[in-house]
Amino acid sequence: MAEAGEIVVSIAELDRYVISCMMVSGATEDSAVFMSDLLVTADYRGHYSHGLNRIDVYTSEVHHGVACGGGKDPTVVKETLATALVDGNNLLGPVVGKFAMDVAIQKAKTAGVGIVTVRGSNHYGIAGWYSLRATKQGLLGISMTNSSPVTYPTRSKIRSLGTNPISLSAPGKDGDNFALDMATSSVAWGKVELKQRKGEMLPSGWATDKDGHETRDPSSVTGLLPLGGLEQNGGYKGYGLAMMVEVLTSVLSGADMCSFVRKWKTYEKYANLGHCFLAIDPGAFAEGFTDRMQNLMDHNRNLEPVEGEEEVLVAGDPERKHMALCDKLGGIPYHPNQIEFLDGIAKSLGVEPLKHVIPAS
Ligand SMILES: NC(=O)c1ccc[n+]([C@@H]2O[C@H](COP(=O)([O-])OP(=O)(O)OC[C@H]3O[C@@H](n4cnc5c(N)ncnc54)[C@H](O)[C@@H]3O)[C@@H](O)[C@H]2O)c1
């Protein structure tokens, strides 16, 4: 069941909304369709921080001319059998990311592994959208990106790293899969925005204020803590993971890195973000990967849960539960404040607001 007061919107209507917003802002139809697939998939999987909550970023990028709305392709700058360096030509992040992941997939099919690093790109949304493209074809997929600096390294008074997400997905049996998809900060920035939009306080360990002190008030947040939180809770490991993402994205590709990346929600220069995509054919390694992968997941799912919990999950299970809920509801449930936010964007762009909204029972 949807939570009380939530509003359910059909996927077809969400697609219509995103495509209209993007096209009226200057994107080509092809690019707008990729954007819609990415953003609606994020909400469908329950990652509301990176679904329609982000539509204003993409429309603004195209509107301000700092991202190209389409009409050309990314370029393969150089390549070997298993590697490629791609220049995104400043196209929208999902257009670049889909292109580069598909290059990695093709290389994995011939060489056993494909690794593609990217520069000249923009915000690419949920990392899992790309890794799962590989897993739908029986491959392991890895995807990561750097992003605008909003995270404080431990011991630093200055924000210098992005929320730099990583995703690894791997196929199990009968369509089951492991799908880890996570920011390397304690949470995604969009989760703080959603808390503020709902008028809720933050859990501890998420964010800091302008003095670098931890805060639970979303209105005083100036940045995020790395995964793990404060140093005494292991935050230096999240900091290390965020640096690892920079190594494989910006340092390897020549994209802008850490503090030199354009500030979040500013549009005065190109973002020049870096991504990295890997596809791995399990057939190039020991026989029986999917059987063992299924055993690994099921072994953990079948562990006895602690008191108060019904079951043990593996990465990808929360998303599966959310998708099953959406399927039951006939659409995706949204908080009313989120719908109000989307209606405001529709009004400012001169696009029809979301229709066919069914109040959830
Ligand atoms: N493009 C960007 O710049 C950017 C930056 C940050 C995050 N993101 C995206 O935002 C989304 C949200 O990131 P997040 O870190 O807030 O995700 P999250 O904390 O909601 O989930 C992270 C992972 O943990 C798994 N998980 C959750 N609960 C679990 C449990 N009880 N047991 C086992 N596994 C569990 C999920 O399946 C998921 O794979 C992701 O899709 C990420 O790619 C994008």
The ligand as a MOL file (V3000), in Angstrom:
LIG
                    3D

  0  0  0     0  0            999 V3000
M  V30 BEGIN CTAB
M  V30 COUNTS 44 48 0 0 0
M  V30 BEGIN ATOM
M  V30 1 N 24.7380 10.6870 -10.3970 0
M  V30 2 C 25.1460 11.0380 -9.2180 0
M  V30 3 O 25.9220 11.9770 -9.1050 0
M  V30 4 C 24.6810 10.3050 -7.9890 0
M  V30 5 C 25.2440 10.6290 -6.7650 0
M  V30 6 C 24.8370 9.9420 -5.6320 0
M  V30 7 C 23.8780 8.9400 -5.7250 0
M  V30 8 N 23.3380 8.6440 -6.9300 0 CHG=1
M  V30 9 C 22.3060 7.6020 -7.0220 0
M  V30 10 O 21.3470 7.8090 -5.9860 0
M  V30 11 C 20.7470 6.5680 -5.6460 0
M  V30 12 C 20.6250 6.4710 -4.1570 0
M  V30 13 O 21.9080 6.2680 -3.5380 0
M  V30 14 P 21.9770 5.8820 -1.9850 0
M  V30 15 O 23.3840 5.6930 -1.6030 0
M  V30 16 O 21.1720 6.8750 -1.2170 0 CHG=-1
M  V30 17 O 21.2020 4.4820 -2.0050 0
M  V30 18 P 20.5500 3.6320 -0.7990 0
M  V30 19 O 21.2510 3.9390 0.4660 0
M  V30 20 O 19.0820 3.8220 -0.8400 0
M  V30 21 O 20.8520 2.1290 -1.2550 0
M  V30 22 C 22.1770 1.7170 -1.4760 0
M  V30 23 C 22.2140 0.2310 -1.7720 0
M  V30 24 O 21.9360 -0.4890 -0.5730 0
M  V30 25 C 20.9910 -1.5160 -0.8360 0
M  V30 26 N 20.2210 -1.7220 0.3850 0
M  V30 27 C 19.3670 -0.8460 0.9950 0
M  V30 28 N 18.8670 -1.3770 2.1150 0
M  V30 29 C 19.3910 -2.6120 2.2330 0
M  V30 30 C 19.2830 -3.6630 3.2030 0
M  V30 31 N 18.5230 -3.5390 4.2760 0
M  V30 32 N 19.9740 -4.8100 2.9910 0
M  V30 33 C 20.7670 -4.9600 1.9000 0
M  V30 34 N 20.9370 -3.9940 0.9650 0
M  V30 35 C 20.2610 -2.8440 1.1340 0
M  V30 36 C 20.1630 -1.0340 -1.9880 0
M  V30 37 O 19.6200 -2.1330 -2.6930 0
M  V30 38 C 21.2020 -0.2590 -2.8060 0
M  V30 39 O 21.8600 -1.1330 -3.6750 0
M  V30 40 C 21.5840 5.4930 -6.3110 0
M  V30 41 O 20.8660 5.0150 -7.4350 0
M  V30 42 C 22.8400 6.2140 -6.7790 0
M  V30 43 O 23.4180 5.6970 -7.9630 0
M  V30 44 C 23.7240 9.2870 -8.0680 0
M  V30 END ATOM
M  V30 BEGIN BOND
M  V30 1 1 1 2
M  V30 2 2 2 3
M  V30 3 1 2 4
M  V30 4 1 4 5
M  V30 5 2 4 44
M  V30 6 2 5 6
M  V30 7 1 6 7
M  V30 8 2 7 8
M  V30 9 1 8 9
M  V30 10 1 8 44
M  V30 11 1 9 10
M  V30 12 1 9 42
M  V30 13 1 10 11
M  V30 14 1 11 12
M  V30 15 1 11 40
M  V30 16 1 12 13
M  V30 17 1 13 14
M  V30 18 2 14 15
M  V30 19 1 14 16
M  V30 20 1 14 17
M  V30 21 1 17 18
M  V30 22 2 18 19
M  V30 23 1 18 20
M  V30 24 1 18 21
M  V30 25 1 21 22
M  V30 26 1 22 23
M  V30 27 1 23 24
M  V30 28 1 23 38
M  V30 29 1 24 25
M  V30 30 1 25 26
M  V30 31 1 25 36
M  V30 32 1 26 27
M  V30 33 1 26 35
M  V30 34 2 27 28
M  V30 35 1 28 29
M  V30 36 1 29 30
M  V30 37 2 29 35
M  V30 38 1 30 31
M  V30 39 2 30 32
M  V30 40 1 32 33
M  V30 41 2 33 34
M  V30 42 1 34 35
M  V30 43 1 36 37
M  V30 44 1 36 38
M  V30 45 1 38 39
M  V30 46 1 40 41
M  V30 47 1 40 42
M  V30 48 1 42 43
M  V30 END BOND
M  V30 END CTAB
M  END
